[in-house]
Amino acid sequence: MTARLPLTTPPLRVQRLSLAQGLALAADSPALFGALGYGTPDGLAWMPTVNARVLTGGPPMADVWHASEHIESGTTGVVRWRCDGHWMLGAIDLDENVEQSGVAALAERAYRDLFTALEATGCAHLLRIWNYLPQINGDGGGMERYRQFNAGRQQAFVDAGQAAFDGAPAACALGIHQGALSIRFLAGRTAPLAVENPRQVSAYRYPPAYGPRAPTFSRAALAEIGGGDVALFISGTASIVGHETVHVGQLLPQVEETLRNLAAVIAAANARTSAVFDLSALDCVVYVRHAADAPLVRQALEAALGPAAHTVSHAVYLEADICRQDLLVEIEAHAVARGALHP
Ligand code: 3EB
């Protein structure tokens, strides 16, 4: 399972920057690979944005990805992508009003094209997916829209012969207030190592009470990214123990439970690699259902990790709906550390 990267693979790098820093960098490096922007303007081809409000007064931010300078841009169906032959960043924005289809069909279509795009570039393995669905908790004609999304997503994975259960990619799925179904993804030429959280039932095995088709994601993924580094991609993590939401209606206990879940999934990841990941050294995105809660969440993270922790000083806070009505907060993250996957 843990395939080695060919020695010729250009190392994948990521930097978390303000929008202004990201634009300055782009002006200096014409072959910039790509970026995922948070609250950034729409229309920069190399920086698909997350259409959500940045909270706590922070500036728009971007995670800027670098690989080699030989970047090709392309379009496959509804997918726009950039690829250097080893690493690929892609984006899908599908407006259901234009497409005139329900959410399940929309998700299925998006993912079908996504898998076709992976085939087209040879970057066949998803490392990480970011999903943003307008009105995620809204009713989609008898079933919640998130549950419809899950149905279409799982169907597309199964139809494409992709791992829909064990070995599914790391992901997050958040609700934006308006706009298109937006999917962003990072892919490579070798399969990452999926990591589960011992405190939580695997999401792809959630019981049918959460919808007829389970969500398709692993709790985290580890990937060698070249140059002697390993990346850890942590999926959206919330106040869920087993398969149940805990601390319903209680913001700070939900934050604390989320931190316990992050610590547990990091420990599970550390057992699979010589790299050492730490809760205090993440580039995280904190999704908050109620904008007014953001300062309280920030205080809680500062209290738990210390104000100097990288995780605290580099956190991006976004206003978003969480995929379960009873969740108030969710945290996702990535980190890079020296090391290799255990063979
Ligand atoms: C959870 O643990 C919270 O549907 O892709 C987290 C990460 C969540 C990813 C997804 C959903 C997804 O179930 C929700």
Boltz pocket constraint, residues with backbone or C-beta under 6 A from the ligand:
constraints:
  - pocket:
      binder: B
      contacts: [[A, 131], [A, 171], [A, 172], [A, 173], [A, 203], [A, 215], [A, 216], [A, 217], [A, 235], [A, 236], [A, 237], [A, 238], [A, 240], [A, 323], [A, 324]]
      max_distance: 6.0
